[in-house]
C-alpha cells in the first residue's frame, strides 16, 4: 500500500487499553489515487477477511485545509 502511486501516509496505531482495536491513518494525494487503491485486488482480499472474521469498522474522512491553519489554532501547535 505504501508503494502505491499517490500514497502519502500509511500508519497503524493500537490503543494501549484496547488490543482489539486498530487505527489506520492513510493519506492520498488525490481522490483518483484513492479510487485506484479501493479498486485493487488487495482491497478485495481485505473485504473477504472482514466478512470471514466478522470484523467491523468505521471510517472518518479528513480533508486538508488549503487555506492553512487558522491563527487562533496555531497557539496549540509546536513544530
mmJSON file of the N, C-alpha and C atoms, coordinates in Angstrom:
{"data_MODEL":{"atom_site":{
"group_PDB":["ATOM","ATOM","ATOM","ATOM","ATOM","ATOM","ATOM","ATOM","ATOM","ATOM","ATOM","ATOM","ATOM","ATOM","ATOM","ATOM","ATOM","ATOM","ATOM","ATOM","ATOM","ATOM","ATOM","ATOM","ATOM","ATOM","ATOM","ATOM","ATOM","ATOM","ATOM","ATOM","ATOM","ATOM","ATOM","ATOM","ATOM","ATOM","ATOM","ATOM","ATOM","ATOM","ATOM","ATOM","ATOM","ATOM","ATOM","ATOM","ATOM","ATOM","ATOM","ATOM","ATOM","ATOM","ATOM","ATOM","ATOM","ATOM","ATOM","ATOM","ATOM","ATOM","ATOM","ATOM","ATOM","ATOM","ATOM","ATOM","ATOM","ATOM","ATOM","ATOM","ATOM","ATOM","ATOM","ATOM","ATOM","ATOM","ATOM","ATOM","ATOM","ATOM","ATOM","ATOM","ATOM","ATOM","ATOM","ATOM","ATOM","ATOM","ATOM","ATOM","ATOM","ATOM","ATOM","ATOM","ATOM","ATOM","ATOM","ATOM","ATOM","ATOM","ATOM","ATOM","ATOM","ATOM","ATOM","ATOM","ATOM","ATOM","ATOM","ATOM","ATOM","ATOM","ATOM","ATOM","ATOM","ATOM","ATOM","ATOM","ATOM","ATOM","ATOM","ATOM","ATOM","ATOM","ATOM","ATOM","ATOM","ATOM","ATOM","ATOM","ATOM","ATOM","ATOM","ATOM","ATOM","ATOM","ATOM","ATOM","ATOM","ATOM","ATOM","ATOM","ATOM","ATOM","ATOM","ATOM","ATOM","ATOM","ATOM","ATOM","ATOM","ATOM","ATOM","ATOM","ATOM","ATOM","ATOM","ATOM","ATOM","ATOM","ATOM","ATOM","ATOM","ATOM","ATOM","ATOM","ATOM","ATOM","ATOM","ATOM","ATOM","ATOM","ATOM","ATOM","ATOM","ATOM","ATOM","ATOM","ATOM","ATOM","ATOM","ATOM","ATOM","ATOM","ATOM","ATOM","ATOM","ATOM","ATOM","ATOM","ATOM","ATOM","ATOM","ATOM","ATOM","ATOM","ATOM","ATOM","ATOM","ATOM","ATOM","ATOM","ATOM","ATOM","ATOM","ATOM","ATOM","ATOM","ATOM","ATOM","ATOM","ATOM","ATOM","ATOM","ATOM","ATOM","ATOM","ATOM","ATOM","ATOM","ATOM","ATOM","ATOM","ATOM","ATOM","ATOM","ATOM","ATOM","ATOM","ATOM","ATOM","ATOM","ATOM","ATOM","ATOM"],
"id":[1,2,3,4,5,6,7,8,9,10,11,12,13,14,15,16,17,18,19,20,21,22,23,24,25,26,27,28,29,30,31,32,33,34,35,36,37,38,39,40,41,42,43,44,45,46,47,48,49,50,51,52,53,54,55,56,57,58,59,60,61,62,63,64,65,66,67,68,69,70,71,72,73,74,75,76,77,78,79,80,81,82,83,84,85,86,87,88,89,90,91,92,93,94,95,96,97,98,99,100,101,102,103,104,105,106,107,108,109,110,111,112,113,114,115,116,117,118,119,120,121,122,123,124,125,126,127,128,129,130,131,132,133,134,135,136,137,138,139,140,141,142,143,144,145,146,147,148,149,150,151,152,153,154,155,156,157,158,159,160,161,162,163,164,165,166,167,168,169,170,171,172,173,174,175,176,177,178,179,180,181,182,183,184,185,186,187,188,189,190,191,192,193,194,195,196,197,198,199,200,201,202,203,204,205,206,207,208,209,210,211,212,213,214,215,216,217,218,219,220,221,222,223,224,225,226,227,228,229,230,231,232,233,234,235,236,237],
"type_symbol":["N","C","C","N","C","C","N","C","C","N","C","C","N","C","C","N","C","C","N","C","C","N","C","C","N","C","C","N","C","C","N","C","C","N","C","C","N","C","C","N","C","C","N","C","C","N","C","C","N","C","C","N","C","C","N","C","C","N","C","C","N","C","C","N","C","C","N","C","C","N","C","C","N","C","C","N","C","C","N","C","C","N","C","C","N","C","C","N","C","C","N","C","C","N","C","C","N","C","C","N","C","C","N","C","C","N","C","C","N","C","C","N","C","C","N","C","C","N","C","C","N","C","C","N","C","C","N","C","C","N","C","C","N","C","C","N","C","C","N","C","C","N","C","C","N","C","C","N","C","C","N","C","C","N","C","C","N","C","C","N","C","C","N","C","C","N","C","C","N","C","C","N","C","C","N","C","C","N","C","C","N","C","C","N","C","C","N","C","C","N","C","C","N","C","C","N","C","C","N","C","C","N","C","C","N","C","C","N","C","C","N","C","C","N","C","C","N","C","C","N","C","C","N","C","C","N","C","C","N","C","C","N","C","C","N","C","C"],
"label_atom_id":["N","CA","C","N","CA","C","N","CA","C","N","CA","C","N","CA","C","N","CA","C","N","CA","C","N","CA","C","N","CA","C","N","CA","C","N","CA","C","N","CA","C","N","CA","C","N","CA","C","N","CA","C","N","CA","C","N","CA","C","N","CA","C","N","CA","C","N","CA","C","N","CA","C","N","CA","C","N","CA","C","N","CA","C","N","CA","C","N","CA","C","N","CA","C","N","CA","C","N","CA","C","N","CA","C","N","CA","C","N","CA","C","N","CA","C","N","CA","C","N","CA","C","N","CA","C","N","CA","C","N","CA","C","N","CA","C","N","CA","C","N","CA","C","N","CA","C","N","CA","C","N","CA","C","N","CA","C","N","CA","C","N","CA","C","N","CA","C","N","CA","C","N","CA","C","N","CA","C","N","CA","C","N","CA","C","N","CA","C","N","CA","C","N","CA","C","N","CA","C","N","CA","C","N","CA","C","N","CA","C","N","CA","C","N","CA","C","N","CA","C","N","CA","C","N","CA","C","N","CA","C","N","CA","C","N","CA","C","N","CA","C","N","CA","C","N","CA","C","N","CA","C","N","CA","C","N","CA","C","N","CA","C","N","CA","C","N","CA","C","N","CA","C","N","CA","C"],
"label_alt_id":[null,null,null,null,null,null,null,null,null,null,null,null,null,null,null,null,null,null,null,null,null,null,null,null,null,null,null,null,null,null,null,null,null,null,null,null,null,null,null,null,null,null,null,null,null,null,null,null,null,null,null,null,null,null,null,null,null,null,null,null,null,null,null,null,null,null,null,null,null,null,null,null,null,null,null,null,null,null,null,null,null,null,null,null,null,null,null,null,null,null,null,null,null,null,null,null,null,null,null,null,null,null,null,null,null,null,null,null,null,null,null,null,null,null,null,null,null,null,null,null,null,null,null,null,null,null,null,null,null,null,null,null,null,null,null,null,null,null,null,null,null,null,null,null,null,null,null,null,null,null,null,null,null,null,null,null,null,null,null,null,null,null,null,null,null,null,null,null,null,null,null,null,null,null,null,null,null,null,null,null,null,null,null,null,null,null,null,null,null,null,null,null,null,null,null,null,null,null,null,null,null,null,null,null,null,null,null,null,null,null,null,null,null,null,null,null,null,null,null,null,null,null,null,null,null,null,null,null,null,null,null,null,null,null,null,null,null],
"label_comp_id":["UNK","UNK","UNK","UNK","UNK","UNK","UNK","UNK","UNK","UNK","UNK","UNK","UNK","UNK","UNK","UNK","UNK","UNK","UNK","UNK","UNK","UNK","UNK","UNK","UNK","UNK","UNK","UNK","UNK","UNK","UNK","UNK","UNK","UNK","UNK","UNK","UNK","UNK","UNK","UNK","UNK","UNK","UNK","UNK","UNK","UNK","UNK","UNK","UNK","UNK","UNK","UNK","UNK","UNK","UNK","UNK","UNK","UNK","UNK","UNK","UNK","UNK","UNK","UNK","UNK","UNK","UNK","UNK","UNK","UNK","UNK","UNK","UNK","UNK","UNK","UNK","UNK","UNK","UNK","UNK","UNK","UNK","UNK","UNK","UNK","UNK","UNK","UNK","UNK","UNK","UNK","UNK","UNK","UNK","UNK","UNK","UNK","UNK","UNK","UNK","UNK","UNK","UNK","UNK","UNK","UNK","UNK","UNK","UNK","UNK","UNK","UNK","UNK","UNK","UNK","UNK","UNK","UNK","UNK","UNK","UNK","UNK","UNK","UNK","UNK","UNK","UNK","UNK","UNK","UNK","UNK","UNK","UNK","UNK","UNK","UNK","UNK","UNK","UNK","UNK","UNK","UNK","UNK","UNK","UNK","UNK","UNK","UNK","UNK","UNK","UNK","UNK","UNK","UNK","UNK","UNK","UNK","UNK","UNK","UNK","UNK","UNK","UNK","UNK","UNK","UNK","UNK","UNK","UNK","UNK","UNK","UNK","UNK","UNK","UNK","UNK","UNK","UNK","UNK","UNK","UNK","UNK","UNK","UNK","UNK","UNK","UNK","UNK","UNK","UNK","UNK","UNK","UNK","UNK","UNK","UNK","UNK","UNK","UNK","UNK","UNK","UNK","UNK","UNK","UNK","UNK","UNK","UNK","UNK","UNK","UNK","UNK","UNK","UNK","UNK","UNK","UNK","UNK","UNK","UNK","UNK","UNK","UNK","UNK","UNK","UNK","UNK","UNK","UNK","UNK","UNK","UNK","UNK","UNK","UNK","UNK","UNK"],
"label_asym_id":["A","A","A","A","A","A","A","A","A","A","A","A","A","A","A","A","A","A","A","A","A","A","A","A","A","A","A","A","A","A","A","A","A","A","A","A","A","A","A","A","A","A","A","A","A","A","A","A","A","A","A","A","A","A","A","A","A","A","A","A","A","A","A","A","A","A","A","A","A","A","A","A","A","A","A","A","A","A","A","A","A","A","A","A","A","A","A","A","A","A","A","A","A","A","A","A","A","A","A","A","A","A","A","A","A","A","A","A","A","A","A","A","A","A","A","A","A","A","A","A","A","A","A","A","A","A","A","A","A","A","A","A","A","A","A","A","A","A","A","A","A","A","A","A","A","A","A","A","A","A","A","A","A","A","A","A","A","A","A","A","A","A","A","A","A","A","A","A","A","A","A","A","A","A","A","A","A","A","A","A","A","A","A","A","A","A","A","A","A","A","A","A","A","A","A","A","A","A","A","A","A","A","A","A","A","A","A","A","A","A","A","A","A","A","A","A","A","A","A","A","A","A","A","A","A","A","A","A","A","A","A","A","A","A","A","A","A"],
"label_entity_id":["1","1","1","1","1","1","1","1","1","1","1","1","1","1","1","1","1","1","1","1","1","1","1","1","1","1","1","1","1","1","1","1","1","1","1","1","1","1","1","1","1","1","1","1","1","1","1","1","1","1","1","1","1","1","1","1","1","1","1","1","1","1","1","1","1","1","1","1","1","1","1","1","1","1","1","1","1","1","1","1","1","1","1","1","1","1","1","1","1","1","1","1","1","1","1","1","1","1","1","1","1","1","1","1","1","1","1","1","1","1","1","1","1","1","1","1","1","1","1","1","1","1","1","1","1","1","1","1","1","1","1","1","1","1","1","1","1","1","1","1","1","1","1","1","1","1","1","1","1","1","1","1","1","1","1","1","1","1","1","1","1","1","1","1","1","1","1","1","1","1","1","1","1","1","1","1","1","1","1","1","1","1","1","1","1","1","1","1","1","1","1","1","1","1","1","1","1","1","1","1","1","1","1","1","1","1","1","1","1","1","1","1","1","1","1","1","1","1","1","1","1","1","1","1","1","1","1","1","1","1","1","1","1","1","1","1","1"],
"label_seq_id":[1,1,1,2,2,2,3,3,3,4,4,4,5,5,5,6,6,6,7,7,7,8,8,8,9,9,9,10,10,10,11,11,11,12,12,12,13,13,13,14,14,14,15,15,15,16,16,16,17,17,17,18,18,18,19,19,19,20,20,20,21,21,21,22,22,22,23,23,23,24,24,24,25,25,25,26,26,26,27,27,27,28,28,28,29,29,29,30,30,30,31,31,31,32,32,32,33,33,33,34,34,34,35,35,35,36,36,36,37,37,37,38,38,38,39,39,39,40,40,40,41,41,41,42,42,42,43,43,43,44,44,44,45,45,45,46,46,46,47,47,47,48,48,48,49,49,49,50,50,50,51,51,51,52,52,52,53,53,53,54,54,54,55,55,55,56,56,56,57,57,57,58,58,58,59,59,59,60,60,60,61,61,61,62,62,62,63,63,63,64,64,64,65,65,65,66,66,66,67,67,67,68,68,68,69,69,69,70,70,70,71,71,71,72,72,72,73,73,73,74,74,74,75,75,75,76,76,76,77,77,77,78,78,78,79,79,79],
"pdbx_PDB_ins_code":[null,null,null,null,null,null,null,null,null,null,null,null,null,null,null,null,null,null,null,null,null,null,null,null,null,null,null,null,null,null,null,null,null,null,null,null,null,null,null,null,null,null,null,null,null,null,null,null,null,null,null,null,null,null,null,null,null,null,null,null,null,null,null,null,null,null,null,null,null,null,null,null,null,null,null,null,null,null,null,null,null,null,null,null,null,null,null,null,null,null,null,null,null,null,null,null,null,null,null,null,null,null,null,null,null,null,null,null,null,null,null,null,null,null,null,null,null,null,null,null,null,null,null,null,null,null,null,null,null,null,null,null,null,null,null,null,null,null,null,null,null,null,null,null,null,null,null,null,null,null,null,null,null,null,null,null,null,null,null,null,null,null,null,null,null,null,null,null,null,null,null,null,null,null,null,null,null,null,null,null,null,null,null,null,null,null,null,null,null,null,null,null,null,null,null,null,null,null,null,null,null,null,null,null,null,null,null,null,null,null,null,null,null,null,null,null,null,null,null,null,null,null,null,null,null,null,null,null,null,null,null,null,null,null,null,null,null],
"Cartn_x":[0.811,0.0,0.857,1.882,2.744,3.434,3.628,4.312,3.359,2.067,1.108,1.268,1.142,1.245,0.15,0.54,-0.41,-0.539,0.079,0.014,0.987,0.473,1.278,1.659,0.743,0.977,0.134,0.703,0.006,0.562,-0.183,0.314,-0.768,-0.368,-1.262,-0.973,-2.025,-1.906,-2.842,-2.461,-3.305,-3.403,-4.636,-4.787,-4.184,-3.523,-2.919,-3.958,-5.166,-6.197,-7.204,-6.958,-7.907,-7.173,-6.694,-5.928,-6.776,-8.095,-8.974,-9.186,-8.684,-8.898,-7.599,-7.675,-6.541,-7.013,-6.204,-6.495,-5.535,-6.071,-5.266,-5.454,-4.347,-4.374,-3.643,-4.383,-3.731,-4.11,-3.23,-3.45,-3.076,-3.843,-3.659,-3.542,-2.794,-2.537,-3.805,-4.74,-5.992,-7.015,-8.246,-9.317,-9.046,-8.442,-8.157,-7.229,-6.208,-5.287,-6.02,-6.904,-7.685,-8.627,-9.227,-10.122,-9.371,-8.165,-7.341,-7.028,-6.69,-6.405,-7.618,-8.791,-10.009,-10.372,-9.97,-10.282,-9.237,-8.208,-7.123,-7.555,-6.919,-7.21,-6.982,-5.995,-5.722,-6.924,-7.611,-8.787,-9.911,-9.991,-10.959,-10.653,-9.373,-8.961,-9.278,-9.052,-9.371,-10.87,-11.704,-13.148,-13.521,-12.865,-13.107,-12.762,-11.608,-11.194,-12.142,-12.603,-13.564,-14.813,-15.312,-16.509,-16.23,-15.108,-14.768,-14.677,-14.054,-13.839,-14.833,-15.86,-16.9,-16.306,-15.359,-14.712,-15.588,-15.547,-16.352,-15.423,-15.861,-15.02,-15.872,-15.228,-15.785,-14.751,-15.188,-14.271,-14.604,-13.574,-13.713,-12.839,-13.328,-12.579,-12.211,-10.948,-10.428,-9.806,-10.049,-9.537,-8.62,-7.464,-6.516,-7.127,-6.945,-7.444,-6.439,-6.793,-5.876,-5.499,-6.337,-6.055,-5.033,-4.701,-3.753,-4.468,-3.691,-4.25,-4.629,-5.841,-6.225,-5.302,-5.049,-4.151,-4.604,-5.906,-6.414,-6.055,-5.755,-5.373,-3.862,-3.096,-1.645,-0.982,-1.599,-1.024,-0.94,-1.711,-1.735,-0.742,-0.076,0.834,2.275,3.11,4.543,5.226,5.96,6.644,8.096],
"Cartn_y":[-1.187,0.0,1.253,1.238,2.426,2.676,1.61,1.762,2.174,2.209,2.583,4.053,4.326,5.708,6.547,7.682,8.588,8.419,7.355,7.175,8.138,8.914,9.9,9.374,8.652,8.17,6.926,5.972,4.741,4.263,4.484,4.145,3.445,2.44,1.739,2.172,2.257,2.564,1.636,1.317,0.48,1.121,1.351,1.926,1.005,1.584,0.79,0.05,0.596,-0.01,-0.856,-1.093,-1.863,-2.65,-3.845,-4.628,-5.136,-5.001,-5.448,-4.378,-3.181,-2.074,-1.691,-1.425,-0.937,0.311,1.344,2.574,2.663,2.832,3.033,4.475,5.17,6.523,6.468,6.713,6.771,8.069,8.534,9.782,9.554,10.176,10.003,11.361,11.414,12.689,13.29,12.429,12.927,11.796,12.126,11.133,10.041,10.389,9.391,8.3,8.677,7.687,6.801,7.375,6.592,5.638,6.085,5.221,4.019,4.229,3.125,2.155,2.673,1.834,0.99,1.608,0.879,-0.197,-0.025,-0.998,-2.11,-2.074,-3.05,-4.43,-5.49,-6.845,-6.993,-6.279,-6.355,-5.894,-4.853,-4.378,-5.404,-6.14,-7.233,-8.314,-8.626,-9.62,-9.137,-7.858,-7.306,-7.427,-7.179,-7.311,-8.761,-9.72,-11.136,-11.461,-10.984,-11.24,-10.58,-9.393,-8.693,-9.542,-10.106,-10.942,-12.252,-12.869,-14.161,-14.072,-13.018,-12.877,-11.928,-11.502,-10.618,-9.36,-8.759,-7.545,-6.34,-5.364,-4.151,-2.951,-1.947,-0.768,0.477,1.565,2.876,3.638,4.629,5.443,6.91,7.697,9.142,9.743,10.783,11.402,12.816,13.125,14.457,15.027,16.284,16.948,18.078,18.178,19.232,20.595,21.509,22.867,23.632,23.867,24.529,25.941,26.552,27.911,27.912,26.739,26.665,26.723,26.567,26.553,27.969,28.151,29.477,29.934,31.211,31.775,31.415,31.361,31.048,29.632,28.754,27.381,27.189,28.053,27.896,27.93,28.588,28.657,27.281,26.312,24.983,24.016,24.459,23.603,24.045,23.081,23.354,22.455,23.033,22.238,22.071],
"Cartn_z":[0.0,0.0,0.0,0.822,0.871,-0.458,-1.239,-2.515,-3.632,-3.362,-4.399,-4.755,-6.047,-6.502,-5.852,-5.346,-4.713,-3.217,-2.651,-1.2,-0.528,0.393,1.111,2.496,3.13,4.504,4.728,5.474,5.808,7.133,8.224,9.568,10.375,11.136,12.048,13.481,14.285,15.704,16.472,17.711,18.553,19.931,20.406,21.746,22.803,23.775,24.847,25.667,25.751,26.592,25.806,24.514,23.712,22.625,22.951,21.979,20.807,20.872,19.795,18.723,18.967,18.044,17.361,16.081,15.308,14.56,14.601,13.878,12.712,11.519,10.321,9.885,9.72,9.179,7.851,6.774,5.478,4.789,3.937,3.213,1.757,0.872,-0.563,-1.216,-2.302,-2.975,-3.56,-3.974,-4.532,-4.569,-4.926,-4.954,-5.986,-7.109,-8.146,-7.603,-6.844,-6.26,-5.259,-4.475,-3.514,-4.241,-5.34,-6.106,-6.675,-7.171,-7.685,-6.552,-5.402,-4.23,-3.857,-3.817,-3.443,-4.462,-5.719,-6.767,-6.877,-6.046,-6.151,-5.647,-6.152,-5.672,-4.163,-3.629,-2.195,-1.372,-1.837,-1.098,-1.161,-2.255,-2.332,-1.31,-1.151,-0.152,1.255,1.516,2.836,3.103,2.099,2.263,2.59,1.931,2.224,3.67,4.142,5.528,6.521,6.189,7.054,7.232,6.117,6.195,6.918,6.615,7.223,8.74,9.243,10.687,11.352,10.622,11.152,11.785,11.079,11.567,11.25,12.118,11.956,11.88,11.149,11.002,10.9,11.187,10.923,10.108,9.393,8.604,8.83,8.949,9.045,7.971,7.354,6.265,6.678,6.522,6.83,5.563,5.338,4.153,4.598,3.97,4.301,3.998,4.916,4.737,3.881,2.628,1.704,2.158,2.975,3.45,4.583,5.112,6.222,7.563,8.609,9.949,10.388,10.913,11.4,12.526,12.583,13.601,15.004,15.236,16.585,17.028,16.077,16.415,16.484,15.876,15.815,17.188,18.159,19.502,20.16,19.686,20.282,19.639,18.6,17.846,18.046,18.348,18.44,17.435,16.512,15.487,15.833],
"occupancy":[1.0,1.0,1.0,1.0,1.0,1.0,1.0,1.0,1.0,1.0,1.0,1.0,1.0,1.0,1.0,1.0,1.0,1.0,1.0,1.0,1.0,1.0,1.0,1.0,1.0,1.0,1.0,1.0,1.0,1.0,1.0,1.0,1.0,1.0,1.0,1.0,1.0,1.0,1.0,1.0,1.0,1.0,1.0,1.0,1.0,1.0,1.0,1.0,1.0,1.0,1.0,1.0,1.0,1.0,1.0,1.0,1.0,1.0,1.0,1.0,1.0,1.0,1.0,1.0,1.0,1.0,1.0,1.0,1.0,1.0,1.0,1.0,1.0,1.0,1.0,1.0,1.0,1.0,1.0,1.0,1.0,1.0,1.0,1.0,1.0,1.0,1.0,1.0,1.0,1.0,1.0,1.0,1.0,1.0,1.0,1.0,1.0,1.0,1.0,1.0,1.0,1.0,1.0,1.0,1.0,1.0,1.0,1.0,1.0,1.0,1.0,1.0,1.0,1.0,1.0,1.0,1.0,1.0,1.0,1.0,1.0,1.0,1.0,1.0,1.0,1.0,1.0,1.0,1.0,1.0,1.0,1.0,1.0,1.0,1.0,1.0,1.0,1.0,1.0,1.0,1.0,1.0,1.0,1.0,1.0,1.0,1.0,1.0,1.0,1.0,1.0,1.0,1.0,1.0,1.0,1.0,1.0,1.0,1.0,1.0,1.0,1.0,1.0,1.0,1.0,1.0,1.0,1.0,1.0,1.0,1.0,1.0,1.0,1.0,1.0,1.0,1.0,1.0,1.0,1.0,1.0,1.0,1.0,1.0,1.0,1.0,1.0,1.0,1.0,1.0,1.0,1.0,1.0,1.0,1.0,1.0,1.0,1.0,1.0,1.0,1.0,1.0,1.0,1.0,1.0,1.0,1.0,1.0,1.0,1.0,1.0,1.0,1.0,1.0,1.0,1.0,1.0,1.0,1.0,1.0,1.0,1.0,1.0,1.0,1.0,1.0,1.0,1.0,1.0,1.0,1.0,1.0,1.0,1.0,1.0,1.0,1.0],
"B_iso_or_equiv":[0.0,0.0,0.0,0.0,0.0,0.0,0.0,0.0,0.0,0.0,0.0,0.0,0.0,0.0,0.0,0.0,0.0,0.0,0.0,0.0,0.0,0.0,0.0,0.0,0.0,0.0,0.0,0.0,0.0,0.0,0.0,0.0,0.0,0.0,0.0,0.0,0.0,0.0,0.0,0.0,0.0,0.0,0.0,0.0,0.0,0.0,0.0,0.0,0.0,0.0,0.0,0.0,0.0,0.0,0.0,0.0,0.0,0.0,0.0,0.0,0.0,0.0,0.0,0.0,0.0,0.0,0.0,0.0,0.0,0.0,0.0,0.0,0.0,0.0,0.0,0.0,0.0,0.0,0.0,0.0,0.0,0.0,0.0,0.0,0.0,0.0,0.0,0.0,0.0,0.0,0.0,0.0,0.0,0.0,0.0,0.0,0.0,0.0,0.0,0.0,0.0,0.0,0.0,0.0,0.0,0.0,0.0,0.0,0.0,0.0,0.0,0.0,0.0,0.0,0.0,0.0,0.0,0.0,0.0,0.0,0.0,0.0,0.0,0.0,0.0,0.0,0.0,0.0,0.0,0.0,0.0,0.0,0.0,0.0,0.0,0.0,0.0,0.0,0.0,0.0,0.0,0.0,0.0,0.0,0.0,0.0,0.0,0.0,0.0,0.0,0.0,0.0,0.0,0.0,0.0,0.0,0.0,0.0,0.0,0.0,0.0,0.0,0.0,0.0,0.0,0.0,0.0,0.0,0.0,0.0,0.0,0.0,0.0,0.0,0.0,0.0,0.0,0.0,0.0,0.0,0.0,0.0,0.0,0.0,0.0,0.0,0.0,0.0,0.0,0.0,0.0,0.0,0.0,0.0,0.0,0.0,0.0,0.0,0.0,0.0,0.0,0.0,0.0,0.0,0.0,0.0,0.0,0.0,0.0,0.0,0.0,0.0,0.0,0.0,0.0,0.0,0.0,0.0,0.0,0.0,0.0,0.0,0.0,0.0,0.0,0.0,0.0,0.0,0.0,0.0,0.0,0.0,0.0,0.0,0.0,0.0,0.0],
"pdbx_formal_charge":[null,null,null,null,null,null,null,null,null,null,null,null,null,null,null,null,null,null,null,null,null,null,null,null,null,null,null,null,null,null,null,null,null,null,null,null,null,null,null,null,null,null,null,null,null,null,null,null,null,null,null,null,null,null,null,null,null,null,null,null,null,null,null,null,null,null,null,null,null,null,null,null,null,null,null,null,null,null,null,null,null,null,null,null,null,null,null,null,null,null,null,null,null,null,null,null,null,null,null,null,null,null,null,null,null,null,null,null,null,null,null,null,null,null,null,null,null,null,null,null,null,null,null,null,null,null,null,null,null,null,null,null,null,null,null,null,null,null,null,null,null,null,null,null,null,null,null,null,null,null,null,null,null,null,null,null,null,null,null,null,null,null,null,null,null,null,null,null,null,null,null,null,null,null,null,null,null,null,null,null,null,null,null,null,null,null,null,null,null,null,null,null,null,null,null,null,null,null,null,null,null,null,null,null,null,null,null,null,null,null,null,null,null,null,null,null,null,null,null,null,null,null,null,null,null,null,null,null,null,null,null,null,null,null,null,null,null],
"auth_seq_id":[1,1,1,2,2,2,3,3,3,4,4,4,5,5,5,6,6,6,7,7,7,8,8,8,9,9,9,10,10,10,11,11,11,12,12,12,13,13,13,14,14,14,15,15,15,16,16,16,17,17,17,18,18,18,19,19,19,20,20,20,21,21,21,22,22,22,23,23,23,24,24,24,25,25,25,26,26,26,27,27,27,28,28,28,29,29,29,30,30,30,31,31,31,32,32,32,33,33,33,34,34,34,35,35,35,36,36,36,37,37,37,38,38,38,39,39,39,40,40,40,41,41,41,42,42,42,43,43,43,44,44,44,45,45,45,46,46,46,47,47,47,48,48,48,49,49,49,50,50,50,51,51,51,52,52,52,53,53,53,54,54,54,55,55,55,56,56,56,57,57,57,58,58,58,59,59,59,60,60,60,61,61,61,62,62,62,63,63,63,64,64,64,65,65,65,66,66,66,67,67,67,68,68,68,69,69,69,70,70,70,71,71,71,72,72,72,73,73,73,74,74,74,75,75,75,76,76,76,77,77,77,78,78,78,79,79,79],
"auth_comp_id":["UNK","UNK","UNK","UNK","UNK","UNK","UNK","UNK","UNK","UNK","UNK","UNK","UNK","UNK","UNK","UNK","UNK","UNK","UNK","UNK","UNK","UNK","UNK","UNK","UNK","UNK","UNK","UNK","UNK","UNK","UNK","UNK","UNK","UNK","UNK","UNK","UNK","UNK","UNK","UNK","UNK","UNK","UNK","UNK","UNK","UNK","UNK","UNK","UNK","UNK","UNK","UNK","UNK","UNK","UNK","UNK","UNK","UNK","UNK","UNK","UNK","UNK","UNK","UNK","UNK","UNK","UNK","UNK","UNK","UNK","UNK","UNK","UNK","UNK","UNK","UNK","UNK","UNK","UNK","UNK","UNK","UNK","UNK","UNK","UNK","UNK","UNK","UNK","UNK","UNK","UNK","UNK","UNK","UNK","UNK","UNK","UNK","UNK","UNK","UNK","UNK","UNK","UNK","UNK","UNK","UNK","UNK","UNK","UNK","UNK","UNK","UNK","UNK","UNK","UNK","UNK","UNK","UNK","UNK","UNK","UNK","UNK","UNK","UNK","UNK","UNK","UNK","UNK","UNK","UNK","UNK","UNK","UNK","UNK","UNK","UNK","UNK","UNK","UNK","UNK","UNK","UNK","UNK","UNK","UNK","UNK","UNK","UNK","UNK","UNK","UNK","UNK","UNK","UNK","UNK","UNK","UNK","UNK","UNK","UNK","UNK","UNK","UNK","UNK","UNK","UNK","UNK","UNK","UNK","UNK","UNK","UNK","UNK","UNK","UNK","UNK","UNK","UNK","UNK","UNK","UNK","UNK","UNK","UNK","UNK","UNK","UNK","UNK","UNK","UNK","UNK","UNK","UNK","UNK","UNK","UNK","UNK","UNK","UNK","UNK","UNK","UNK","UNK","UNK","UNK","UNK","UNK","UNK","UNK","UNK","UNK","UNK","UNK","UNK","UNK","UNK","UNK","UNK","UNK","UNK","UNK","UNK","UNK","UNK","UNK","UNK","UNK","UNK","UNK","UNK","UNK","UNK","UNK","UNK","UNK","UNK","UNK"],
"auth_asym_id":["A","A","A","A","A","A","A","A","A","A","A","A","A","A","A","A","A","A","A","A","A","A","A","A","A","A","A","A","A","A","A","A","A","A","A","A","A","A","A","A","A","A","A","A","A","A","A","A","A","A","A","A","A","A","A","A","A","A","A","A","A","A","A","A","A","A","A","A","A","A","A","A","A","A","A","A","A","A","A","A","A","A","A","A","A","A","A","A","A","A","A","A","A","A","A","A","A","A","A","A","A","A","A","A","A","A","A","A","A","A","A","A","A","A","A","A","A","A","A","A","A","A","A","A","A","A","A","A","A","A","A","A","A","A","A","A","A","A","A","A","A","A","A","A","A","A","A","A","A","A","A","A","A","A","A","A","A","A","A","A","A","A","A","A","A","A","A","A","A","A","A","A","A","A","A","A","A","A","A","A","A","A","A","A","A","A","A","A","A","A","A","A","A","A","A","A","A","A","A","A","A","A","A","A","A","A","A","A","A","A","A","A","A","A","A","A","A","A","A","A","A","A","A","A","A","A","A","A","A","A","A","A","A","A","A","A","A"],
"auth_atom_id":["N","CA","C","N","CA","C","N","CA","C","N","CA","C","N","CA","C","N","CA","C","N","CA","C","N","CA","C","N","CA","C","N","CA","C","N","CA","C","N","CA","C","N","CA","C","N","CA","C","N","CA","C","N","CA","C","N","CA","C","N","CA","C","N","CA","C","N","CA","C","N","CA","C","N","CA","C","N","CA","C","N","CA","C","N","CA","C","N","CA","C","N","CA","C","N","CA","C","N","CA","C","N","CA","C","N","CA","C","N","CA","C","N","CA","C","N","CA","C","N","CA","C","N","CA","C","N","CA","C","N","CA","C","N","CA","C","N","CA","C","N","CA","C","N","CA","C","N","CA","C","N","CA","C","N","CA","C","N","CA","C","N","CA","C","N","CA","C","N","CA","C","N","CA","C","N","CA","C","N","CA","C","N","CA","C","N","CA","C","N","CA","C","N","CA","C","N","CA","C","N","CA","C","N","CA","C","N","CA","C","N","CA","C","N","CA","C","N","CA","C","N","CA","C","N","CA","C","N","CA","C","N","CA","C","N","CA","C","N","CA","C","N","CA","C","N","CA","C","N","CA","C","N","CA","C","N","CA","C","N","CA","C","N","CA","C","N","CA","C","N","CA","C","N","CA","C"],
"pdbx_PDB_model_num":[1,1,1,1,1,1,1,1,1,1,1,1,1,1,1,1,1,1,1,1,1,1,1,1,1,1,1,1,1,1,1,1,1,1,1,1,1,1,1,1,1,1,1,1,1,1,1,1,1,1,1,1,1,1,1,1,1,1,1,1,1,1,1,1,1,1,1,1,1,1,1,1,1,1,1,1,1,1,1,1,1,1,1,1,1,1,1,1,1,1,1,1,1,1,1,1,1,1,1,1,1,1,1,1,1,1,1,1,1,1,1,1,1,1,1,1,1,1,1,1,1,1,1,1,1,1,1,1,1,1,1,1,1,1,1,1,1,1,1,1,1,1,1,1,1,1,1,1,1,1,1,1,1,1,1,1,1,1,1,1,1,1,1,1,1,1,1,1,1,1,1,1,1,1,1,1,1,1,1,1,1,1,1,1,1,1,1,1,1,1,1,1,1,1,1,1,1,1,1,1,1,1,1,1,1,1,1,1,1,1,1,1,1,1,1,1,1,1,1,1,1,1,1,1,1,1,1,1,1,1,1,1,1,1,1,1,1]
}}}
